[in-house]
Amino acid sequence: MADAEELLIIKGKRILLPDCISSGCIIVKNGKIVGIERGLDTIHVSSRTAKVLDAGDLAVMPGVVDSHVHVNEPGRTDWEGFATATQAAASGGITTIVDMPLNSIPPTTTLDGFYTKLNCARNKCWTDVAFWGGVVPGNQAEIKPMVNAGVKGFKCFLVHSGVDEFPSVTESDVRMAMKQMQGTDAVFLFHAEVEVSQEAENISQDPAKYNTFLQSRPEAMENQAIELVIKLCKEYRVPCHIVHLSSASALPMIRKAREEGVPLTIETTHHYLSLLAENVPDGATQFKCCPPVRDAKNQESLWEALKSRDIDLVVSDHSPCTVDLKLLDRGDFMEAWGGISSVQYGLSIFWSQASNRGFSLHDVVRVMCEEPAKLSRLGRRKGKIAVGMDADFVLWDPDEPIVIDQKITRHKNKVTPYHNMKLRGVVHKTILRGNVVYERDRVCDNPAGQLLLETSQEHLMSSI
């Protein structure tokens, strides 16, 4: 780890500054960006008093912020844990993750549960980590104490979450929670699906067919839930966020609500932008997630919404489990655990698709760095290269090919639908507050991550 007083100079020919891509250098001290000089011949700091890192032709980008990661520790650490999740994230150019309140035991639905999670995370993180809390029936009295302790916002499910210790909420529960969030800077996150009545005879019965599962989670489940969220968001004016949007048919009502000034933000995920229902083989339960991956026409509409900024950000929704829960031997889509593992490869997955659709590297910064940082109330220190921000960077080659291989995957459980996929974009170095935490196939020996517990009232940070 670099000496706290030592200056670090990062030179490069392709530095992604907010207004341009420039050659120049970034000057770092005490983990913060203290200067930016454009042009490679303008360095005014003597290299004798600084360590110089030459990025050459690599793109120098802000560290990626993934605001939707299920770490699962404690309680289901055999699914994923802080060490493995953050090492995988660092390997993919991510410098900050925000942990979801489930599927850990206990879940992050009480102040005690939050402190239990913090104690488990200490000394285990290779990236910085912030935390979402959860809203479940009857825990509204826990909301303000958790906000004061540093939780960035709260997630709820409007349908069964998949784990019994994190039950779904009713409209009445949401109203009580929103009353508690008013006057705080907490954001309310929604897994936006509700149960809808379906004609049983129209649903395929073969559980090995992907279409059976797809028909069981129609777009109407999302659309009706989003309609409810918009209504309540408009009434209480609490900032609301739709996680992992998959239903493109919900976009018109989202667009209308935002035009009317409703404080609503939207994310989608790498799998909805890269995987297609038409291509899922029979029994390939590694593709199962909720909401489901939909068809090509739906996917193109999501890409168009991302370009028009009706969708704000893109995240992994990394939700791993042990291999037995995927039921790969049976190929049963209806009973297998729903979740996709991808946190290590998100940058490559996104860029491989986005670059073919006219997206720029600045678009990558916007949807994978800046907007996730804003959502998780970290925008004053994460998400862009500017003086005063944390010195978090990913140095990567957007054109270099990569083949996803379970052998190089650092997730604790290696099952992923991306195995053997050919992509573009290779991370060479990940730098966290001036420290190199990942360098071409090797993570650093010691965890350099911090727990980010700043609140709007007091800018505190708990060092791991």
N, C-alpha and C positions, 0 to 999 in steps of 0.2 A: 504494500500500500504506500502511496506517495506521502512524503513528509507534508504535514499540514501547512507549513510555511513555504514550501517549494512551489515556484511557479511552473505551470505546465503550458507549453505552447503547442497547439495543434495546427499544423500547416496543411493546406489542401488546395486543390485546383477546382473542387466542386462542393463548396460549402453552401448548404441550403439555408440562407438567411430569409427572414420573413418576406422581403421584397424582391429577392433575386437569387440566382445561383452565382456565386462569386469565388474567385481565388482569394486567398488571404490567410489569415491566422486568427485563432481564437485563443485568448489569454485567460488562463484559469488559475485561481488562487483560493485555497480553503474550500474547494468543492464548488465554487461559484464562477460564473463567467464574469470577468472583470474588465475585459476589453475585446473588441473585434476590430481588426484592421484588414482592409481590402487591398488586394494586390500582394503578390508573394515577395516583393522587394521592399515592403514598407514596415518590416518588423522593427520596432523601436526598443524592444526589451532585449538586453544582451543574453545570448544563448548560454553565456557562462553562468548566469544566475537562474537558469531555467532548464527544465527537461523539455526537449523538443520531440514531438511525435509527428512524423511526416506521413500524411494519408495519401499522398500522390494523387492518382486519378480516381480513387474511391470516392463515392458520394459520402459526404459528412452530413448526417441528418440528426435532428433531435432524437433522443431515445424514445422508442415506442411506448405508449401508455396503453395497457390492456385493462380496461375497466370492467371486465366480466370474466373472472377466473374462479373456478371451484377448486379450492385447495383441499378441503375435506378433513383437515387435521384440526382438532383431535377427533377420535371416534371412528373415523373411516380412513385412517392414514394408510391402510393397505391399498386404498384406491388412489390416493395422491397425498403428498405432504409438502410442507413449506420448502424443504431442501430440494426435492426433486422438481417441484413446480417452478421454483425460481431459477434453478440451474437451466431448465429447459427454456424458460423465458429469456434469460440472459443470452443463451445460445442463438435465440431468434431476434436479437436486437432490442428486446424489451428491457426497459430500465425501471418501470413501475407497473405493478399489477394492483388491482383492487379485488379483494377476496369477497366472494359471495357468502351470505350468512348460512347457507346449507351447502353441503350435506354433512357437515361436521356434527358431532355429538359431544356436548350440547350445541345446538345451533346458536347463532348470534342474535338471540331474541330477548335477552336480558342483559343487564349490566354485568352480572356475575358470569354469564356465558361469554361475554365479550372479553372480560379479564382472563378467563380460562384460555381463550384463543390466543390472546396476546402473550401469555406465559409460554404457550407452546411454540409460538413463532420466534421467540428471542434466540439469537445466535444461530439461526437456521436459514437466513434469507440472503440470496445472491442478488436480488433486486430490492428496491424500495417497495413497501407494501402498505396500502391503505385498506380500509375495511368498510363494507356495507353492513348495516344491521338488517333485521327482518321484522316484518309486521305479521303477527298471527293473532287469532282471536284472543282477546283479553289482555294483551300486553301493552296497551296504550300508555300506561303509567311508566313504562321503561323507556319511552322514546326520548324525552328530554334529557334524562340522565345519560343515555348513550350518546346523544348529540354533544353534550358537554364533555364527554370522555373522548371524543374525536371521531365517532362514526360519521361518515360522509353523507349518508342517506339510508333509505330503507326500502327493501324489496318485499313484495308480497306476491302470492299466487292466487288467481281467481279460479283455479281448477286444482285438482290434486297435484301436489308437488312431486310425487314419486317416493317421498319418505314421510312416514307417519308423524315424526317429531316436528315437522314444519307444515301444519295444516293450512288449508286454503281459507280465505276470508270472504265475508259477505259484504254487500254494499254498506251495511251498518258499521261493520268493523272498519272499513276504509274511511268512512266519515269521522269516526272517533279518532282514528290515527291522524287524519288531516288536521283536525282541530289542534292536536298536540304539535304538529309541525309548523303551523302558522307562527310567524315571527322568528323562526329559525332559518338557517340557510340550507336545511336538509332537503334533498330531492327524493321524491317518492317513485320507486321503480316498480313496474308492473310486468309480471309474466301474464301477458294478455291473451288468455284463452278462457272461455266459459263453456260449460256443457250445453249442447244444443240437441234437440230431438232429431233423430235420423230415421229414415225408412230402412229397416233392417234388411229387407229383401234387395236393396240396392247396394249392399256392402258385400264384397267378396268374402268368402269364409276361409280361404287357404292362408294360414298364418305365415307361410314361407314366401308369399307373394308380397312385394313391397306395396303394391296397390291396395292390398287389404288394409294395411296400416294407414296409408295415405288417405283412403276414404273415411277412415275412422276419426281423422283430425281435419275436417274441412275448414276452408277459409272462414266460413261463417263463425266458427269458434273464436277466431281472432277478431273478426270485424265487430261482433257484438260486444266483446270485452273492451275494445278500443273506444267504441261508442260510449260505453259507461265511463271510462276513464276521462274522456273529453268532457262529459257532462259534469263530473265531480271536480275536475281541474278548473273548469270555467267558474264553478260555484265557489270553491275555496281559495283559488289562486295560489295553491301550493305547486311549485315546479314539479311536473310529472314527466316520467321517461318511460317509453315503451322499449323493453329489452327484446332482442332478437326478432325483429319483425320479419316474417316470412310471407305474409299475405299482401301482394301488390294491390289487391282490390280494396284495401283499407286506405290507400294513399289519398284518394279524393277527399275523404272526410278529415284526414290529418292535415292536408293542405289548407282546407277551408278553416279549420280551427286555428291554425297558426296564423293565417291571414287576419283572423279576428283578434289576434293578440293573446291567445291562450298559451300559457307558459309550458309548452309540450315539446320534448325532444325525442328523437327516434334513433335507434341503432339497428343495424343488421349485422350478420356474421359472415365469416369467410365461407362457411359451408353453403349458405343460401346463395352466395354469389359465384360459387365455383362448382357445386355438385348439382346433378339433375336427376329428377325422379325417373326419367326415361332410361337412365344408364345404371340404375341400381340392380344388381343381379339378384335372382331368387336366393333367399337365405342369408344375404350379406348384411347381417344385423349391425356391423360396424358403421353403417350409414344411418342408423336410427337416431333421431333426435326429436324433441318436441318444442315448438311446432315442427312439422316434417319438412324435409327438402321437397320442393315442388317442381313444376315443369319449366321448360325452357322459356315459354312466353312470359310466365311469372317472373323468372329470373331477369330477363331483359328489362322488364318494368322496374325492378329494384335497381338495376344499374342506371337507368334513366333518372330515377328519383335521387340517387346518390349524386349524379352529375348536376341536377337542378337544385340540390341541397335540401330537398324535402326529407331526405335521410341525412342525419348529421355525422354519424360515426360508424366505424366498423371494428368489431371485436372478435375474439375467438369463441367466447362461451365454452371454454375448455372445461369439459365435464366428463372426466374419466371414471372408470370403475375397474374392478378386477375382471380378468378375462372370462371367468365362469359366468358372470352376470350378463354377458353379451349373448350367451346361448348359441355360440357359433356352431356347435355340433348339431343342434336342432334347427337352427335358422328360423327361429320363431320371432317374427317382428312384433307380435302383440304382447309377448311376455318379456322380451329382452329389455335390459336397461337402456333408456334413451339418453344418449349423450355422446358428443364427438370430441376427441382429443386432437388439439392442433396448436397449442400455444407456442410451440417451438418454431412453427413453420408459417405463421400468419403473414409475415412480411412477404415471403416468397409466393405464397398462395395468392395474396391480394394483387401484388404487382404483376404476376404472370397473366392475370385476367385484365387488370385495369389498363396496363400499357397497351393492350390490343384494342382498347376502346377509347383511346385518346386521352386518358388521364395522365397527368404530369407528376413529377416527383413532389411538387408542391401540393398536389391533391392528396398524395400519400400522407404528407405531413399533417394536412388539415384533418383528415378523417381517422388517422391512426395515432396521432400525437396530440395535436392542439385541442380538438373537440373532446376526446376522452378525458384530457386533463381538466378542461372546463367543467365537464359533467361531474367529475369527482372532486370538485372544489380545490383543485391543485393548479389552476391556471396561472397563478402568480409566480410559480416556480418550476413548472414542468411544461413540456410540449412545444417549445420553440427555442431557437438559438438567438439569445438577446442578452445584453448586459444585465446582470442581477439574477438571471435564471440559474438553476442547478446545471452543473457541467455534465449533462447526460447526453451521450451521443451514440449513434450506431454508424460504423464505417462499413460500407457494403458496396458490392459490385452489382448493379441492377441487371447487367447483361450476362453474368456468369451462370451457366446451367447448374442445376442440382437435381438429383434424384432422391426422393424421400425414401429413407431406409430405416427400418426398425432398429437396425444395429447402431445407428448414430442418434437414436431418439433418447432424450433424457427424461421424458415422462416416466413415471414409475411403472405404468401399464402401457404397453407398446401398441395395442390395437388401435388402428386409425384407418379411416377410409382413404387416406392419402398415401398409403404405403405403395411404393414403386411409381408414384406419379412424377413426371418430369416437369420441372418448374424452372423459372428464371429468378435470379436474385440470391446472392450468397453473402452472408454476414461474415466479415473478417474480424472486426473488433466491436465489443460493446464496452462503453465507458460510463461508469456510474459515479457522479460527483468527482470526476477527475481520476478515478481509479479504473484501470483495465480489469474488468470482471470476466471477460470472455475474449479469447483470441484463437481463431482458427482451430476448432476441435478440442479446445481445452478451456475449462472454467478455472478461475483462480482458486487457490487453496482455501482461502478464508472468506466467509460470508461478509460482504461489505454493505449489505442492505440495512435500511432503517425502517422503523414503523412510523408511518406518517399520521400523526394524531393532532394536527393543527385544527383549531376551531375558529369560528368567526370572531369570538371574543378574545381569544388569546392564541398567539401564533407559537404554539408549543410543538416540539418534536421529541419523540421518545427514541433515543438511540438504542439499537439492538446491542 
